[in-house]
Amino acid sequence: MEIFYYALLAPIAGGVLSLACPEKMKLKVVSFFIFLSTVLCLIPALNVLVTGNTISADLNILNGIFGTVKFVIDPLSAFFIAVISVMSFVGSVYANGYLKPYFDKKMNISSHCLFFTMLISSMLGVVSIQNVIFFLIVWEIMSLSSFFLVIFEDNKKEVLTAGIKYLIYMHVSVLFIILAFAFLTIKSGSYDFASFANVLQDNAEFANLVFALVFVGFGIKAGFVPFHNWLPEAHPAAPSHVSAVMSGVMIKTGIYGILRVLALVGIPSIEISYAVLIISLITALYGVLYATSQFDVKKLLAYSSIENIGIIGLGMGVGMLGLAFNSTAVAVLGFLGCILHILNHSIFKELLFLGAGAVYTKTHTRDIELLGGLAKVMPKTAALFLVGSVAICGLPPLNGFISEFLIYFGMLKGALVDSLGMLIILVLSLAGLALVGTMAILCFTKVYSIVFLGMPRSENAEHVKNDVEFSMVIPMGILATFAGLIGLFPQFVLNVIAKSVQIFVADFELPQVVSVMQNISIVLFAFLLFVVLLMLVKKLANKNVVEHCTWGCGYDKPNNHIQYTASSYASPFLSMLTPLFKKVFDIKKPKDLFPKDAHFSLRIEDVEEAYIIKPFIKDVEKFFTIFERIQNGNIQQYILYGLVFLILSLIALVIIG
């Protein structure tokens, strides 16, 4: 366990040491210490995942006032430790290239490095500490450090607004978590997570209450609908490597919190299981719908993260229903799909955010409508972004297909359980997940084709002459390789994560699932070989063919005005769902015969933001304007307020006495 303690401290040591280093060396020092932490994390984590053993140690801090601080690495913690450490290291390498343009802008790179390392260490602490007080302390450090990372470009008003919104949501989140832990601590008489199992398993109603509070608290961090509103604002505001780590791993700490409490509950109630499945389905549909409607590439990816949190929740819900109806096969498939999709989403979403960052570095815009033709000048980024796009759509032969297949498989198995209610809900979920997959394909064919194909749509894209530097391409290449390996060799990954599933389903046999995965692997290899051969044949056949414009129509010089736009590409589908959006138009119509200026733009607002959040904020602001006269800046008057308060307090004490 001592190795893991060093792993926890290594990133922060790198962050502190970087403060004394020259500007251009800071990120290199941080990357080295994060690499060191990753190696030290993987030693105990892989050992636990392979053997299924649990490593634990107690630390006596603050003279044991709040009990001993128990660090536990069981298979569930080990899985998250491995994902967090590897993905964070990949993000830190990418940051070396991404932040170079900021060196000359007098941005505070030193504090950014320190908060980045604090975020990594705190995430590792969250998934290994099992003492309520210290868990909450580390959870708060994670929220605060990520807040400072989000507001890196604090000279921009929209960035500060997004950061403050994120901070507010995180503190609403922690209130629910504190309330749930307070109930558990009072009931069990201990701060130790292990002591909660008995009180949760002995009282079903109490377990439902605690799980509901936990699901809201951790669900805000994860981004479940309707607790998602911070996510589409914070991710675009943060630097791309921070967005990648936040979306790839940080929001998964919310999933970890839900899974950890679920493991303590044991067998969840049928009602709670249905609720998780329904909320997850709504989250997946809502996320992909709004992702398809976005024009900001990072906001699109942020809504896509909400969609994938919904897919992870669907796997969790299927697993919970399997436990509730005593169906081992359904439970195993659900939790396998859930946990594998946590890993898969970390890989392809981080890849896509890093790809978006590469595009932004070269074009200085996130507006899809202003891009185009980048595949010719940024071929490496285009190819790697395509890998991420195929993976996130759940298409073979990449990793997203495998985890979604397991969830589908679990739903089909669950439909055979002797329960009409379960049959109905799983058939609807099956149809919903299929619709999510279809919309994801629409969404990512839109973003890829508009950004990388065709002709440049603005000067931002026209001025790009070459791809991003090596330090930004390599991390994307590593992630793309992971996506391919998991897609082609799923049986090996399942053998590793199976130990994590045993936290929820004690006794099960994996060979049947592994056998299915081996068959899928063979089919995927055959499919990949067929595609490669087809491309070779096409290349040889077209060797002497002269390519020319397919559609000339009397005009042989195409331009960017005759291309599809992002709006026109998705419009036929989105027009059928108009009531689910709030469209905000900005139109200046031409008035004169020879108008000098005219423009049209469309922005899609989140309906929750438009009809719930904004009206609520306006009401709060209106309420606080009542007290503006009190805050007049006069110190003597403030002293008078204090004196009046003391007198009233004394009078109240006399009356009570």
Secondary structure in CASP SS format (residue, H / E / C, confidence):
PFRMAT SS
TARGET T0000
AUTHOR 0000-0000-0000
METHOD secondary structure of the structure
MODEL  1
M C 1.00
E H 1.00
I H 1.00
F H 1.00
Y H 1.00
Y H 1.00
A H 1.00
L H 1.00
L H 1.00
A H 1.00
P H 1.00
I H 1.00
A H 1.00
G H 1.00
G H 1.00
V H 1.00
L H 1.00
S H 1.00
L C 1.00
A C 1.00
C C 1.00
P C 1.00
E H 1.00
K H 1.00
M H 1.00
K H 1.00
L H 1.00
K H 1.00
V H 1.00
V H 1.00
S H 1.00
F H 1.00
F H 1.00
I H 1.00
F H 1.00
L H 1.00
S H 1.00
T H 1.00
V H 1.00
L H 1.00
C H 1.00
L H 1.00
I H 1.00
P H 1.00
A H 1.00
L H 1.00
N H 1.00
V H 1.00
L H 1.00
V H 1.00
T H 1.00
G C 1.00
N C 1.00
T C 1.00
I E 1.00
S E 1.00
A E 1.00
D E 1.00
L E 1.00
N C 1.00
I C 1.00
L H 1.00
N H 1.00
G H 1.00
I C 1.00
F C 1.00
G C 1.00
T C 1.00
V E 1.00
K E 1.00
F E 1.00
V E 1.00
I E 1.00
D C 1.00
P H 1.00
L H 1.00
S H 1.00
A H 1.00
F H 1.00
F H 1.00
I H 1.00
A H 1.00
V H 1.00
I H 1.00
S H 1.00
V H 1.00
M H 1.00
S H 1.00
F H 1.00
V H 1.00
G H 1.00
S H 1.00
V H 1.00
Y H 1.00
A H 1.00
N H 1.00
G H 1.00
Y H 1.00
L C 1.00
K H 1.00
P H 1.00
Y H 1.00
F H 1.00
D H 1.00
K H 1.00
K C 1.00
M C 1.00
N C 1.00
I H 1.00
S H 1.00
S H 1.00
H H 1.00
C H 1.00
L H 1.00
F H 1.00
F H 1.00
T H 1.00
M H 1.00
L H 1.00
I H 1.00
S H 1.00
S H 1.00
M H 1.00
L H 1.00
G H 1.00
V H 1.00
V C 1.00
S C 1.00
I E 1.00
Q C 1.00
N E 1.00
V H 1.00
I H 1.00
F H 1.00
F H 1.00
L H 1.00
I H 1.00
V H 1.00
W H 1.00
E H 1.00
I H 1.00
M H 1.00
S H 1.00
L H 1.00
S H 1.00
S H 1.00
F H 1.00
F H 1.00
L H 1.00
V H 1.00
I C 1.00
F C 1.00
E C 1.00
D C 1.00
N C 1.00
K C 1.00
K H 1.00
E H 1.00
V H 1.00
L H 1.00
T H 1.00
A H 1.00
G H 1.00
I H 1.00
K H 1.00
Y H 1.00
L H 1.00
I H 1.00
Y H 1.00
M H 1.00
H H 1.00
V H 1.00
S H 1.00
V H 1.00
L H 1.00
F H 1.00
I H 1.00
I H 1.00
L H 1.00
A H 1.00
F H 1.00
A H 1.00
F H 1.00
L H 1.00
T H 1.00
I H 1.00
K H 1.00
S H 1.00
G C 1.00
S C 1.00
Y C 1.00
D E 1.00
F H 1.00
A H 1.00
S H 1.00
F H 1.00
A H 1.00
N H 1.00
V H 1.00
L H 1.00
Q H 1.00
D H 1.00
N C 1.00
A H 1.00
E H 1.00
F H 1.00
A H 1.00
N H 1.00
L H 1.00
V H 1.00
F H 1.00
A H 1.00
L H 1.00
V H 1.00
F H 1.00
V H 1.00
G H 1.00
F H 1.00
G H 1.00
I H 1.00
K H 1.00
A H 1.00
G C 1.00
F C 1.00
V C 1.00
P C 1.00
F C 1.00
H C 1.00
N C 1.00
W C 1.00
L H 1.00
P H 1.00
E H 1.00
A H 1.00
H H 1.00
P H 1.00
A H 1.00
A C 1.00
P C 1.00
S H 1.00
H H 1.00
V H 1.00
S H 1.00
A H 1.00
V H 1.00
M H 1.00
S H 1.00
G H 1.00
V H 1.00
M H 1.00
I C 1.00
K H 1.00
T H 1.00
G H 1.00
I H 1.00
Y H 1.00
G H 1.00
I H 1.00
L H 1.00
R H 1.00
V H 1.00
L H 1.00
A H 1.00
L H 1.00
V H 1.00
G C 1.00
I C 1.00
P C 1.00
S C 1.00
I H 1.00
E H 1.00
I H 1.00
S H 1.00
Y H 1.00
A H 1.00
V H 1.00
L H 1.00
I H 1.00
I H 1.00
S H 1.00
L H 1.00
I H 1.00
T H 1.00
A H 1.00
L H 1.00
Y H 1.00
G H 1.00
V H 1.00
L H 1.00
Y H 1.00
A H 1.00
T H 1.00
S C 1.00
Q C 1.00
F C 1.00
D E 1.00
V H 1.00
K H 1.00
K H 1.00
L H 1.00
L H 1.00
A H 1.00
Y H 1.00
S H 1.00
S H 1.00
I H 1.00
E H 1.00
N H 1.00
I H 1.00
G H 1.00
I H 1.00
I H 1.00
G H 1.00
L H 1.00
G H 1.00
M H 1.00
G H 1.00
V H 1.00
G H 1.00
M H 1.00
L H 1.00
G H 1.00
L H 1.00
A H 1.00
F C 1.00
N C 1.00
S C 1.00
T H 1.00
A H 1.00
V H 1.00
A H 1.00
V H 1.00
L H 1.00
G H 1.00
F H 1.00
L H 1.00
G H 1.00
C H 1.00
I H 1.00
L H 1.00
H H 1.00
I H 1.00
L H 1.00
N H 1.00
H H 1.00
S H 1.00
I H 1.00
F H 1.00
K H 1.00
E H 1.00
L H 1.00
L H 1.00
F H 1.00
L H 1.00
G H 1.00
A H 1.00
G H 1.00
A H 1.00
V H 1.00
Y H 1.00
T H 1.00
K H 1.00
T H 1.00
H C 1.00
T C 1.00
R C 1.00
D E 1.00
I H 1.00
E H 1.00
L H 1.00
L C 1.00
G C 1.00
G C 1.00
L H 1.00
A H 1.00
K H 1.00
V H 1.00
M C 1.00
P H 1.00
K H 1.00
T H 1.00
A H 1.00
A H 1.00
L H 1.00
F H 1.00
L H 1.00
V H 1.00
G H 1.00
S H 1.00
V H 1.00
A H 1.00
I H 1.00
C C 1.00
G C 1.00
L C 1.00
P C 1.00
P C 1.00
L C 1.00
N H 1.00
G H 1.00
F H 1.00
I H 1.00
S H 1.00
E H 1.00
F H 1.00
L H 1.00
I H 1.00
Y H 1.00
F H 1.00
G H 1.00
M H 1.00
L H 1.00
K H 1.00
G H 1.00
A C 1.00
L C 1.00
V C 1.00
D C 1.00
S C 1.00
L H 1.00
G H 1.00
M H 1.00
L H 1.00
I H 1.00
I H 1.00
L H 1.00
V H 1.00
L H 1.00
S H 1.00
L H 1.00
A H 1.00
G H 1.00
L H 1.00
A H 1.00
L H 1.00
V H 1.00
G H 1.00
T H 1.00
M H 1.00
A H 1.00
I H 1.00
L H 1.00
C H 1.00
F H 1.00
T H 1.00
K H 1.00
V H 1.00
Y H 1.00
S H 1.00
I H 1.00
V H 1.00
F H 1.00
L C 1.00
G C 1.00
M C 1.00
P C 1.00
R C 1.00
S C 1.00
E H 1.00
N H 1.00
A H 1.00
E H 1.00
H C 1.00
V C 1.00
K C 1.00
N C 1.00
D C 1.00
V C 1.00
E C 1.00
F H 1.00
S H 1.00
M H 1.00
V H 1.00
I H 1.00
P H 1.00
M H 1.00
G H 1.00
I H 1.00
L H 1.00
A H 1.00
T H 1.00
F H 1.00
A H 1.00
G H 1.00
L H 1.00
I H 1.00
G H 1.00
L H 1.00
F C 1.00
P H 1.00
Q H 1.00
F H 1.00
V H 1.00
L H 1.00
N H 1.00
V H 1.00
I H 1.00
A H 1.00
K H 1.00
S H 1.00
V H 1.00
Q C 1.00
I C 1.00
F C 1.00
V C 1.00
A C 1.00
D C 1.00
F C 1.00
E C 1.00
L C 1.00
P H 1.00
Q H 1.00
V H 1.00
V H 1.00
S H 1.00
V H 1.00
M H 1.00
Q H 1.00
N H 1.00
I H 1.00
S H 1.00
I H 1.00
V H 1.00
L H 1.00
F H 1.00
A H 1.00
F H 1.00
L H 1.00
L H 1.00
F H 1.00
V H 1.00
V H 1.00
L H 1.00
L H 1.00
M H 1.00
L H 1.00
V H 1.00
K H 1.00
K H 1.00
L H 1.00
A H 1.00
N C 1.00
K C 1.00
N C 1.00
V C 1.00
V C 1.00
E C 1.00
H C 1.00
C C 1.00
T C 1.00
W C 1.00
G C 1.00
C C 1.00
G C 1.00
Y C 1.00
D C 1.00
K C 1.00
P C 1.00
N C 1.00
N H 1.00
H H 1.00
I H 1.00
Q C 1.00
Y C 1.00
T C 1.00
A H 1.00
S H 1.00
S H 1.00
Y H 1.00
A H 1.00
S H 1.00
P H 1.00
F H 1.00
L H 1.00
S H 1.00
M H 1.00
L H 1.00
T H 1.00
P H 1.00
L H 1.00
F C 1.00
K E 1.00
K E 1.00
V E 1.00
F E 1.00
D E 1.00
I E 1.00
K E 1.00
K C 1.00
P C 1.00
K C 1.00
D C 1.00
L C 1.00
F C 1.00
P C 1.00
K C 1.00
D C 1.00
A C 1.00
H E 1.00
F E 1.00
S E 1.00
L E 1.00
R E 1.00
I E 1.00
E E 1.00
D C 1.00
V H 1.00
E H 1.00
E H 1.00
A H 1.00
Y H 1.00
I H 1.00
I H 1.00
K H 1.00
P H 1.00
F H 1.00
I H 1.00
K H 1.00
D H 1.00
V H 1.00
E H 1.00
K H 1.00
F H 1.00
F H 1.00
T H 1.00
I H 1.00
F H 1.00
E C 1.00
R C 1.00
I C 1.00
Q C 1.00
N C 1.00
G C 1.00
N C 1.00
I H 1.00
Q H 1.00
Q H 1.00
Y H 1.00
I H 1.00
L H 1.00
Y H 1.00
G H 1.00
L H 1.00
V H 1.00
F H 1.00
L H 1.00
I H 1.00
L H 1.00
S H 1.00
L H 1.00
I H 1.00
A H 1.00
L H 1.00
V H 1.00
I H 1.00
I H 1.00
G C 1.00
END
